[in-house]
């Protein structure tokens, strides 16, 4: 019996081999496909929903900030005399040279910017669709000041415009503002001398003590007092010179804070009906062209991770599949890996959009720049690639 049993462990009968289809064996295979094209595409950011906003200029990067405060009308009702006002901000981030002085100009906003349709171009040009309104007064600068702070410092911005403060309080927190008395303020960096972009906490930060706060000093019937108001809306709009950002067409640029996203195409893919068990997309960072050359302290990246997103035929993200990357080091280079089996299964039945979009993790909160090797890299091991583990369907 032992001899008979051992004989059963030998190779199958030759007749069975010749008649059994090869794919019935359940063979698992690995195939790697390399990217066939890429692009770096601009994307509009929705910054009114973040817990920080940006202000400043560094190289060709620029960010303008908008703030609006909810002000009760009690001081105006009771004929209080406003004497001064100032804003307190909590620093949280920098991009550029850490302790550089940030000169800026403060304008009184005269049109609503609260939604996310506002762009840097329309704000910088001081234009709005409905003539004759502008976003802010364009006759002269309302106020100029400077900021110099570390990433955990408090910043004070004085507001010398007493008339503006009184009109803010005349509207109250629930009144109708058809005359645009309180659309807040707009801060723009001085483009000639600013060398840093600073980030500040917004009203969405969970710790309310870090929220932007307006202090208004007044004299009322019972003497002096201070009215404390929290910011109700804030956002930033930003820009970067395209030519200074994308300096090498062989690289894929993923820029936070503006933003740019990297689009990668895979024209070659599985054509036989298969069952995909695993799909891993890998891209390699070119560190010399990434954030370290811009951000000296305290770390090269604030958020050193990327998202991979599925896209439709129009090359825009459709949100069907996404994956967050862990990173690893190979031969001194950072490699980002994404588990994308769901996306690969989609590609196997639809050849119209075999593309994936890369964007920075929490891209609205910082200005990290990721330069990724493209499909034309001299070394094949640096090129974007997706490795598919699969078996052929019966």
C-alpha positions in Angstrom: 0.0 0.0 0.0 2.9 2.3 0.8 4.3 1.8 -2.7 0.9 2.4 -4.3 0.3 5.6 -2.2 3.7 7.0 -3.1 3.0 6.3 -6.7 -0.1 8.5 -6.5 2.1 11.5 -5.5 3.8 11.4 -8.8 2.9 13.7 -11.8 -0.6 13.3 -13.1 -1.3 10.8 -15.8 -0.1 12.1 -19.2 -3.5 11.6 -20.7 -5.0 13.9 -18.0 -2.4 16.6 -18.7 -3.1 16.6 -22.4 -6.9 17.0 -22.0 -7.1 19.3 -18.9 -7.1 23.1 -19.8 -4.0 24.8 -18.4 -5.9 27.5 -16.6 -7.8 24.8 -14.6 -4.6 24.5 -12.5 -5.3 27.8 -10.8 -1.9 29.2 -11.5 -1.2 32.6 -9.9 0.9 35.0 -12.0 2.6 38.3 -11.6 2.9 40.9 -14.4 4.3 44.4 -14.1 3.1 47.2 -16.4 5.0 50.4 -16.8 3.4 53.8 -17.3 3.1 55.0 -20.9 2.4 58.7 -20.2 1.9 61.4 -17.6 0.8 65.0 -17.0 0.8 67.5 -14.1 -2.6 69.1 -13.9 -3.8 72.1 -11.8 -6.7 71.6 -9.4 -8.9 74.1 -7.5 -8.6 73.8 -3.7 -11.6 74.3 -1.4 -9.8 76.0 1.5 -12.8 77.4 3.4 -13.2 74.0 5.0 -9.7 73.6 6.5 -8.5 74.3 10.0 -5.8 76.6 8.8 -5.2 79.4 6.2 -2.1 80.7 4.5 -0.5 84.1 4.0 2.8 85.0 2.3 5.0 84.7 -0.7 8.0 82.5 -1.3 9.8 82.4 -4.6 6.9 82.3 -7.1 4.5 80.8 -4.6 1.9 83.3 -3.2 -1.1 83.0 -0.8 -3.7 85.6 0.1 -5.8 85.2 3.2 -9.4 86.2 3.9 -11.1 86.6 7.3 -14.5 87.6 8.5 -15.6 88.0 12.1 -19.0 87.8 13.7 -19.6 91.0 15.6 -22.5 91.6 17.9 -24.4 94.9 17.5 -24.7 95.6 21.3 -21.9 98.3 21.3 -23.6 100.3 18.6 -27.1 99.9 20.2 -25.8 101.2 23.5 -23.7 104.0 21.9 -20.3 102.6 23.0 -17.3 104.4 21.5 -14.8 102.0 19.8 -11.3 103.1 20.5 -9.1 100.3 18.9 -9.0 96.8 17.7 -6.6 94.0 16.9 -6.6 90.4 15.7 -4.7 87.5 17.4 -3.6 84.6 15.3 -1.9 81.3 16.3 1.0 80.2 14.0 1.1 76.6 12.9 3.2 76.2 9.8 5.7 77.8 7.4 6.9 77.3 3.9 10.2 78.9 2.9 12.6 80.6 5.3 11.3 80.0 8.9 12.0 83.3 10.6 11.7 85.7 7.7 9.7 88.9 8.1 6.3 88.7 6.3 5.2 92.1 5.1 1.6 92.4 4.1 -1.2 94.8 3.2 -4.7 94.7 4.7 -7.8 95.6 2.7 -11.4 96.0 3.7 -13.4 93.4 1.7 -16.3 94.9 -0.2 -17.8 91.8 -1.8 -18.6 88.3 -0.6 -15.8 85.8 -0.9 -17.2 83.2 1.5 -17.7 80.4 -1.1 -15.0 78.6 -2.9 -15.6 80.1 -6.3 -13.0 82.8 -5.5 -9.7 82.4 -7.4 -6.3 83.9 -6.9 -6.5 85.6 -10.3 -9.8 87.4 -9.6 -8.7 88.5 -6.2 -5.2 89.7 -7.3 -6.8 91.6 -10.2 -9.4 92.9 -7.8 -12.3 92.0 -10.1 -15.7 90.5 -9.6 -18.2 89.4 -12.2 -20.8 92.0 -11.4 -19.5 95.5 -12.3 -18.8 97.9 -10.7 -17.9 96.0 -7.5 -14.4 95.0 -6.6 -13.4 92.5 -3.9 -11.6 95.3 -1.9 -11.0 99.0 -2.0 -8.5 99.7 -4.8 -7.9 103.5 -4.1 -5.2 102.9 -1.6 -3.9 100.3 0.8 -6.0 100.3 4.0 -3.1 99.3 6.2 0.4 97.8 6.0 2.2 95.7 8.6 4.6 92.9 9.1 4.7 89.5 10.8 7.7 87.6 12.2 7.0 84.5 14.1 7.9 80.8 14.6 5.6 77.9 14.0 4.1 78.0 17.5 4.0 81.8 18.1 1.1 84.1 18.6 0.7 87.0 16.2 -1.0 90.3 16.7 -2.4 92.4 13.8 -3.6 95.9 14.8 -6.6 97.4 13.0 -6.5 101.2 12.9 -9.8 101.6 10.9 -12.2 102.5 13.6 -15.0 103.3 11.1 -14.7 99.8 9.7 -14.9 98.2 13.1 -18.0 100.3 14.0 -19.7 99.3 10.8 -18.9 95.6 11.4 -20.8 95.9 14.7 -23.7 97.8 13.2 -24.7 94.8 11.2 -24.6 92.4 14.2 -24.3 88.6 14.0 -27.7 88.0 12.4 -28.6 91.2 10.5 -28.8 91.5 6.7 -25.8 93.0 5.1 -27.0 94.0 1.7 -24.6 97.0 1.6 -21.6 94.7 2.3 -20.6 96.5 5.5 -19.0 93.4 6.9 -17.3 91.1 4.4 -14.2 91.0 6.5 -10.6 91.7 5.5 -8.3 90.5 2.8 -4.5 90.2 3.5 -2.0 90.2 0.6 1.7 89.6 1.0 4.2 92.2 -0.3 5.5 90.5 -3.4 8.7 92.5 -3.4 10.1 91.4 -0.1 8.2 88.4 1.4 10.3 85.3 1.7 7.9 82.9 3.6 4.4 81.6 3.6 2.9 81.3 7.1 0.0 79.1 8.2 -2.4 80.1 10.9 -5.2 78.1 12.6 -8.7 78.9 11.5 -12.0 78.8 13.3 -12.3 75.1 12.4 -9.5 74.0 14.7 -11.0 71.9 17.5 -9.1 73.8 20.3 -11.1 77.0 20.4 -8.3 78.9 22.2 -6.3 78.7 18.9 -9.1 80.2 16.8 -8.5 83.7 15.2 -9.9 86.3 17.6 -10.8 89.9 17.2 -10.5 92.1 20.2 -12.4 95.5 20.1 -11.7 98.0 22.8 -14.5 100.5 23.6 -15.7 103.0 26.2 -19.3 102.5 27.3 -21.7 103.9 29.9 -19.8 102.0 32.6 -16.3 102.7 31.5 -13.9 100.9 29.2 -14.3 97.3 28.0 -13.3 94.8 25.4 -15.6 92.9 23.0 -14.1 89.5 22.0 -15.2 88.1 18.6 -14.3 84.8 16.9 -13.7 84.5 13.2 -16.7 83.1 11.3 -15.2 82.5 7.9 -11.6 82.2 6.6 -9.9 80.9 3.5 -6.9 81.4 1.3 -6.2 81.5 -2.4 -2.8 80.7 -3.8 -0.8 80.5 -7.0 2.6 79.4 -8.3 4.3 80.2 -11.6 3.7 77.2 -13.8 7.1 77.5 -15.6 9.0 77.7 -12.3 7.2 74.7 -10.9 7.4 72.3 -13.9 11.0 72.6 -14.9 11.4 69.0 -16.2 8.8 67.4 -18.4 10.1 64.0 -17.5 8.9 64.4 -13.9 5.4 64.2 -12.5 4.7 67.2 -10.1 2.4 66.9 -7.2 2.1 70.2 -5.5 0.1 70.8 -2.3 -1.5 74.2 -1.4 -2.1 75.3 -5.0 -2.6 72.5 -6.2 -1.2 70.3 -8.9 -1.9 66.6 -9.3 0.0 64.0 -11.2 -1.8 62.0 -13.9 -0.3 58.6 -14.9 -1.5 56.6 -17.9 -1.2 52.8 -18.5 -2.1 52.1 -22.1 -0.8 48.5 -21.8 -2.7 46.2 -19.5 -4.2 42.7 -19.2 -6.5 41.8 -22.1 -7.4 38.2 -21.2 -10.3 37.8 -18.7 -8.6 37.4 -15.3 -9.3 37.4 -11.6 -7.1 40.1 -10.0 -6.0 39.2 -6.5 -3.6 42.1 -5.9 -2.4 45.3 -7.6 0.4 47.5 -6.3 1.2 50.8 -7.9 4.7 52.2 -7.1 6.2 55.5 -7.9 9.6 56.9 -7.0 10.4 60.3 -5.6 13.1 62.5 -7.0 14.2 64.1 -3.8 16.4 66.8 -5.3 13.4 68.4 -7.1 11.0 68.0 -4.2 10.2 70.0 -1.0 13.7 69.7 0.7 15.1 72.4 -1.5 12.3 74.8 -0.3 11.5 73.9 3.3 14.6 73.9 5.5 13.1 73.5 8.9 12.0 71.4 10.8 11.4 68.6 8.3 11.5 68.3 4.5 7.8 67.5 4.3 4.9 68.3 6.6 2.9 65.4 5.3 5.1 62.9 3.4 2.3 60.8 1.9 0.4 60.6 -1.4 -3.1 59.5 -2.4 -3.8 57.6 -5.6 -7.3 58.3 -7.0 -9.3 56.7 -9.8 -10.2 59.0 -12.8 -12.8 59.0 -15.5 -12.4 59.4 -19.2 -12.1 63.2 -18.7 -8.9 62.6 -16.6 -10.7 64.1 -13.5 -11.0 62.2 -10.3 -14.3 60.3 -10.0 -13.7 59.1 -6.4 -14.5 55.5 -7.2 -11.2 54.1 -5.8 -8.4 55.6 -3.7 -5.4 54.5 -1.7 -3.1 56.2 0.8 0.6 55.4 0.3 3.1 54.1 2.8 6.7 54.8 1.8 9.8 52.7 1.8 13.5 53.3 1.0 15.2 51.5 -1.9 18.8 52.4 -2.9 18.4 55.7 -1.0 15.2 56.7 -2.8 11.7 57.0 -1.4 9.1 54.7 -3.1 5.4 55.2 -2.6 3.2 52.1 -2.8 -0.6 51.9 -3.3 -2.9 48.9 -3.0 -5.2 49.3 -6.0 -6.8 46.0 -6.7 -10.3 47.6 -7.1 -9.0 50.0 -9.6 -7.1 47.3 -11.5 -10.3 45.2 -11.8 -12.0 48.3 -13.2 -9.3 48.7 -15.8 -9.5 45.0 -16.8 -13.1 45.6 -18.1 -12.8 49.2 -19.2 -10.0 50.4 -21.3 -11.2 54.0 -21.7 -9.6 55.4 -18.6 -6.5 53.4 -17.5 -5.2 56.3 -15.6 -4.5 57.2 -11.9 -4.2 60.5 -10.2 -1.7 61.4 -7.5 -2.4 64.1 -5.0 -0.7 65.0 -1.7 -2.0 63.9 1.6 -4.0 66.8 3.2 -3.1 68.9 0.2 -4.9 72.0 1.5 -2.9 72.3 4.7 0.7 72.8 3.4 2.8 73.5 0.3 4.7 70.1 0.0 6.1 69.4 -3.4 6.5 65.9 -4.7 8.5 65.4 -7.9 8.0 61.8 -9.2 10.0 60.1 -11.9 8.0 59.7 -15.1 7.7 57.0 -17.7 10.8 58.2 -19.6 13.2 57.8 -16.7 16.7 56.5 -17.7 16.4 53.7 -15.1 13.4 51.4 -15.6 13.2 50.8 -11.8 12.3 54.5 -11.2 9.4 54.5 -13.7 5.8 54.3 -12.4 4.6 50.7 -12.5 1.7 48.6 -11.4 2.3 44.9 -10.5 -0.7 42.7 -11.0 -1.1 39.3 -9.2 -3.9 37.4 -11.0 -5.2 34.1 -12.2 -6.8 33.5 -15.6 -10.6 33.0 -15.5 -12.0 29.8 -16.8 
